[in-house]
Amino acid sequence: MVDVFSTPIVVMMILGAVGMALPVINVLRREQGSNTFYAAIAFGALAAAIAFVLHQLAMGYVSATDVLSGDVIADDMLGSFFAIAMLIVAVFTTISSFSYMRGKKYPAVYYSLILLSTIGMVMVAYSNDLVVLFVAWELMSIPTYVLVGFNKRDPASNEAAIKYFMFGALASAVIIYAISIAYGLTGTTDIGGVIAGLGAIDASLVPLALLSGGLFIAGFGFKMGLVPFHMWLPDTYEGSPPPVAALLAAGTKKAGFAAAIRIVVIGMAALSIDWSLALAIIAVMTMTVGNVAAIMQKSISRMLAYSSIGHAGYILIGLAVAPYSASALPGTLLHVLNHAVMKGAAFVAIAGLVVALAATHIEKLRGLGRRMPITAIGITVSLLALAGVPPLNGFWSKLVLFGAAIDAGQEVFWGPWLAIAGVLNSALSLAYYGWIIRKMYFEDEAKAPRVHEPRAVVAVMLFSIAFIVGLGVYPEPAIEFARSAAPLVGIMP
């Protein structure tokens, strides 16, 4: 039984009502302009959704995380944690679109698609049934296919949309195949029932269970940007409108991890089969490929895209060592929240550069510290936080993740090596993050005048700086929130 007044249902009703109403309002107004009008309505809906989730948490109406509860849509701490992170990213996307969409056609459709995709992300976070999760996955994905190709006259945007759609359709097919195998083995689509059923299947059917788990990893790995499922990501992020790239990099990516935690991590424990080494290998490959490829990029959009791949590897560390360390999943959740703000702010800054300078090439960043000082400070703080430089918030989430990998060394020999790989890749990332900072502050462009910074972008930069520095100086509330939201996974002996 689903409570119609539960957190996910109310959030989906708010976003769904406004998302469906925006095109209708546009028709009734008989005009294509008024970007600010539609953006303000979308922002209000997202703000109301975040406020409701926070109210439910503050009042204690949200239950502890339990994937075995049997609820189709679980109103639990895990879902609320991911919902807050993804709603923040949706707010970033909407605010940065105030300036980016000015003068462009179909703003009502644009903001409606953002809200509908956000509904899908929230549903994925709260889904406790495989069919509901798949429906939510498609509701999240389909609007983003349109958003990526929203600049219809831009060949790069069209190419990005086609690549994204083709790989997304393949990922959806892989997920539905994994669901069909799980249903055939257990006779249910309830995640708790599937996990319990897989734990009791006949030994001769274990290979099929492993195939299902592998397919889930592949399907979710597409959205998470894991190697080798990452090939679509740089072209898509570069060709997308920058606010949409923020939604993809910092929002939909997190939905993949939400689904993976509910299904892959808990299911791995139920099968009593150790997939941790396989996930650890994927984590090392992902963070290494992402960081090495980022060094060679000339476009800041592609550089941040490969950086996003690298951070997917860091987050995957927590999933790999979850059976061996109690701090692994809290570390994963903490980095999910931090990365949502850090990466979202970086892509919003790119939106500001496109509006103000019409450029994203790294060479165009020369003297940005003088020409667009607040945007430059926001980029600098975000990049240093992504690198894990103390006392910023990214340092603490990486510390918890790498500490969990070291703790796992008491049970598995490769745990400390996984932590070393994470530390080395973090150090490597400073090479290209530092390159960007050097361009902005130490390579001034002669006679380049100061330019107007979009107010919406400035607002996001100021909030992000306060968030990144604030959680860096006082991280305890976020760490405790992550601990309370993390599901319990049986620690292997």
KOLMARLO-51798 format. One record per residue (C-alpha): x, y, z. Coordinates in steps of 0.001 Angstrom, whole numbers, padded with zeros to 6 digits, always signed. Last residue first. Example, Ala and Ser with C-alpha at 12.3 -4.5 7.8 and 13.67 -1.06 7.14 Angstrom:
# residues 2
+013670-001060+007140 +012300-004500+007800 
//
This chain:
# residues 493
+033734-012110+008178 +031542-010208+005718 +029764-007160+007040 +026025-007530+006440 +024840-004425+004687 +022751-001868+006535 +021362+000834+004313 +022998+004281+004389 +020613+007130+005264 +021581+007491+008932 +025286+007448+008104 +024877+009991+005304 +022973+012356+007613 +025690+011941+010251 +028383+012828+007697 +026394+015833+006479 +025949+017145+010011 +029636+016515+010891 +031196+018364+007938 +031930+021696+009683 +034793+023491+007897 +034429+021575+004653 +030657+021566+004897 +030710+025377+005087 +033383+025771+002396 +031492+023719-000175 +028040+025011+000783 +029053+028690+000996 +030946+028449-002309 +027998+026672-003906 +025508+029306-002734 +027699+032129-004031 +028268+030411-007371 +024563+029656-007829 +023668+033301-007211 +026420+034481-009583 +025028+032204-012291 +021566+033718-011872 +023002+037225-011923 +024731+036687-015249 +028243+038150-015018 +028772+041309-017060 +032184+041479-018667 +035461+043037-017540 +037510+044190-020487 +040328+042209-022129 +043101+044687-022891 +045783+041999-022628 +044647+038531-021565 +045905+037612-018114 +047658+034288-017756 +048090+033914-013989 +044555+034042-012600 +042140+032263-014925 +044668+030248-016916 +046411+029075-013740 +043073+027950-012254 +042361+025881-015374 +045811+024277-015287 +045427+023574-011568 +042303+021538-012264 +044219+019735-015024 +047174+018717-012867 +045194+018518-009610 +043403+015506-011074 +046611+013487-010807 +046679+013978-007038 +043141+012664-006805 +044150+009757-009026 +047035+008922-006725 +044786+009048-003643 +042151+006817-005222 +044710+004264-006400 +046211+004232-002890 +042743+003548-001422 +042236+000632-003798 +045679-000659-002832 +044631-000499+000820 +041606-002738+000103 +043419-005219-002167 +044403-007662+000573 +040858-008344+001695 +039635-008716+005291 +041724-006280+007364 +042284-004300+004169 +038618-003315+004300 +039594-000643+006810 +041896+000881+004165 +039016+000978+001672 +036778+002586+004289 +039453+005224+004945 +039600+005972+001217 +035855+006586+001175 +035775+008599+004420 +038722+010742+003317 +037183+011235-000118 +034003+012506+001507 +035984+014764+003809 +038244+016314+001155 +035335+017040-001165 +033834+019334+001478 +036665+021863+001420 +039329+022232+004143 +041203+020561+002541 +041853+019800-001163 +039838+016848-002433 +040382+017439-006159 +036654+018070-006604 +036872+020623-003784 +039743+022390-005555 +037690+022430-008751 +034571+023810-007065 +036507+026520-005189 +038256+027627-008383 +035096+027598-010501 +033215+029669-007922 +036112+032123-007637 +036182+032500-011413 +032420+033071-011544 +032753+035741-008865 +035672+037458-010631 +034358+037547-014222 +036890+039679-016141 +039612+039791-013476 +039694+036112-012516 +038805+035276-016122 +042219+036537-017225 +042739+033662-019600 +039658+031418-019637 +039400+031610-023441 +042378+029253-023708 +040293+026583-021992 +037757+026558-024798 +034204+027074-023482 +033229+030182-025425 +030290+032536-025990 +031865+035028-023556 +028989+036106-021292 +026279+033526-022047 +028662+030654-022759 +030821+031542-019763 +027759+031630-017484 +026688+028205-018710 +030228+027021-017981 +029796+028306-014427 +026630+026215-014188 +028776+023253-015211 +031200+023854-012328 +028399+024483-009818 +026743+021167-010689 +030071+019388-010338 +030667+020664-006825 +027033+020559-005666 +026218+017041-006879 +029740+015900-006009 +029222+016777-002357 +025916+014919-002129 +027216+011811-003913 +030461+012024-001931 +028509+011812+001311 +026441+008915-000002 +029532+006927-000978 +031198+007639+002350 +028074+006503+004196 +028209+003347+002034 +031795+002543+002994 +031752+003477+006700 +030611+000035+007902 +033509-001635+006099 +033844-005115+004610 +030639-005751+002655 +030593-002112+001453 +034116-002341-000017 +033115-002228-003693 +030099+000046-003200 +032228+002615-001380 +034917+002510-004060 +032197+003138-006670 +031988+006760-005534 +035661+007279-006395 +035194+005642-009798 +032211+007850-010567 +034510+010714-009674 +036809+009801-012550 +033898+009760-014999 +032905+013237-013820 +036475+014383-014463 +036064+013079-018004 +033006+015293-018419 +034745+018192-016676 +037513+018067-019274 +034988+017708-022082 +033177+020871-020957 +036465+022725-020334 +037461+022094-023931 +041175+021523-024541 +041266+017969-023203 +044437+015908-022663 +044448+015993-018850 +040830+014785-018738 +041769+011502-020453 +044133+010579-017616 +041567+011496-014963 +038657+009577-016455 +040678+006527-017467 +042171+006264-013986 +038940+006799-012040 +037036+004306-014163 +039732+001623-014316 +040229+001761-010544 +036487+001586-009863 +035986-001249-012387 +038711-003235-010615 +037066-002542-007241 +033672-003645-008569 +035200-006948-009700 +036978-007350-006362 +033749-006728-004454 +031698-009294-006306 +031884-011699-003390 +029020-014149-003575 +026787-014608-000555 +023812-014180-002900 +022104-011925-000378 +025219-009750+000046 +025429-009154-003684 +021712-008356-003741 +022232-005621-001165 +025033-004026-003181 +023488-004559-006629 +019840-003728-006025 +019306-000836-003625 +022837+000558-003929 +022834+000256-007722 +019518+002100-008024 +020781+005043-005985 +024084+004957-007895 +022286+005256-011221 +020159+008085-009843 +023355+009924-008967 +024385+010081-012650 +020980+011614-013414 +021824+014627-011266 +025405+015936-011205 +026636+015117-014691 +023272+014942-016446 +021648+017990-014837 +024862+019993-015180 +025035+019023-018864 +021475+020334-019165 +022599+023719-017802 +025497+023687-020328 +023237+023065-023373 +024390+019646-024542 +027110+019119-027142 +030011+018932-024687 +028167+016766-022160 +027032+014364-024860 +030425+014105-026525 +032150+013427-023198 +029526+010858-021997 +028893+008495-024864 +032044+006417-024295 +031385+005790-020599 +030190+002176-020456 +033714+000708-020223 +034305+002295-017710 +031602+003669-015440 +029587+006735-016424 +026912+006315-013750 +024160+006314-016392 +025853+003574-018404 +026931+001727-015265 +023278+001295-014309 +022743-000919-017319 +026093-002712-017027 +025736-003286-013280 +022180-004554-013754 +023400-006872-016499 +026054-008292-014195 +023485-008921-011490 +021201-010739-013916 +024092-012839-015202 +025063-013689-011617 +021514-014843-010933 +021632-016937-014109 +024898-018502-012955 +023269-019206-009535 +020527-021331-011094 +022263-024705-010564 +022786-023822-006890 +019043-023699-006337 +017645-020356-005275 +017356-019262-001631 +019397-016035-001538 +018010-015058-004920 +014500-015248-003507 +015289-012991-000557 +016864-010399-002874 +013983-010647-005336 +011435-010329-002553 +013157-007234-001158 +013337-005733-004648 +009670-006486-005368 +009580-007798-008931 +008445-011276-007997 +008599-014848-009300 +012150-015387-008033 +014195-016765-010934 +011967-015557-013772 +011592-012159-012133 +015363-011758-011823 +015823-012816-015464 +013170-010349-016636 +014693-007539-014568 +018128-008131-016104 +016580-008014-019591 +014800-004766-018657 +018133-003312-017534 +019956-004325-020720 +017201-002839-022894 +017344+000400-020920 +021123+000564-021392 +020750+000064-025152 +018129+002808-025326 +020453+005121-023402 +023361+004329-025722 +021252+005221-028761 +019639+008259-027141 +022911+009717-025887 +024591+009277-029245 +021657+010876-031073 +021386+013744-028592 +025098+014524-028725 +025059+014563-032527 +022102+016941-032549 +023772+019224-029996 +026995+019264-032002 +025050+020054-035181 +023458+023147-033544 +020172+024120-035192 +018125+021897-032861 +019503+023404-029680 +017279+021193-027516 +019235+018073-028432 +020377+017336-024876 +016955+018405-023570 +015106+015931-025800 +017161+012950-024645 +016889+014360-021103 +013101+014079-021228 +013406+010346-022074 +015887+009484-019313 +014142+010311-016039 +010767+008951-017102 +012610+005898-018464 +014345+005246-015157 +011104+005859-013237 +009345+003194-015315 +012297+000871-014704 +012266+001525-010961 +008517+000926-010774 +009029-002406-012521 +011931-003356-010258 +010166-002484-007014 +011581-000492-004104 +011747+002835-005901 +012590+005877-003734 +015720+007088-005535 +014395+006033-008946 +011198+008000-008295 +013215+011116-007440 +015206+010837-010673 +012038+010297-012704 +010345+013313-011159 +013472+015329-011960 +013118+014322-015614 +009568+015664-015582 +010695+018940-013982 +013491+019484-016514 +011149+018600-019387 +008633+021196-018191 +011397+023782-018009 +012268+023271-021680 +008662+022981-022846 +007788+026332-021250 +010978+027903-022652 +009969+027055-026238 +012218+029434-028187 +015402+031133-027052 +015698+034829-026202 +016808+034194-022629 +017387+030448-022254 +020965+030766-020940 +020213+033590-018506 +017389+032044-016490 +018770+028605-017440 +021346+028864-014653 +018489+028970-012148 +016755+025922-013595 +019881+023784-013778 +020967+024728-010261 +017468+023924-008962 +017618+020546-010714 +020999+019936-009067 +019544+020718-005641 +016633+018377-006412 +019115+015609-007199 +020986+015901-003892 +017795+016244-001841 +016205+013244-003575 +019322+011143-003012 +019115+011658+000746 +015324+011259+000783 +015550+007922-001022 +018125+006605+001426 +016191+007919+004428 +013000+006060+003582 +009610+006565+001983 +009905+003328+000012 +007845+003102-003166 +006665-000449-003793 +006905-001184-000077 +008071-004698+000830 +010294-003536+003693 +013305-005534+002468 +015034-002444+001069 +015125-000993+004580 +016359+002578+005087 +014977+004094+008268 +011581+005743+007992 +010823+009356+007101 +008242+011190+009229 +010855+012398+011725 +009648+016013+011709 +012972+017306+010401 +013101+014674+007655 +009560+015382+006486 +010240+019121+006540 +013454+018659+004527 +011556+016688+001883 +008807+019319+001805 +011264+022208+001456 +013038+020429-001392 +009737+019974-003250 +008663+023574-002633 +011991+024830-003994 +011566+022636-007074 +008055+023964-007719 +009140+027573-007180 +012077+027154-009561 +009760+025807-012239 +007408+028789-011805 +010316+031247-011886 +011737+029648-015021 +008362+029922-016747 +008086+033658-016060 +011778+034353-016744 +011513+032800-020205 +008589+035063-021103 +008716+034197-024803 +006716+031734-026903 +003306+033366-026740 -000349+032349-026845 -000804+032814-023059 -003199+029846-023049 -000742+027744-025021 +002136+028589-022667 -000031+027882-019647 -000745+024437-021083 +002971+023877-021692 +003705+024805-018027 +000854+022804-016479 +002331+019336-017043 +005558+020230-015236 +003695+022101-012506 +001434+019165-011702 +004260+016637-012051 +006668+018539-009822 +004189+018952-006977 +002646+015484-007391 +006091+013857-007561 +007136+015559-004328 +003867+014535-002639 +004293+010915-003744 +007958+010737-002733 +007362+012134+000792 +004307+010067+001686 +000860+011663+001546 -000568+009194-000965 +000632+006332+001256 +001366+003392-001023 +000000+000000+000000 
//
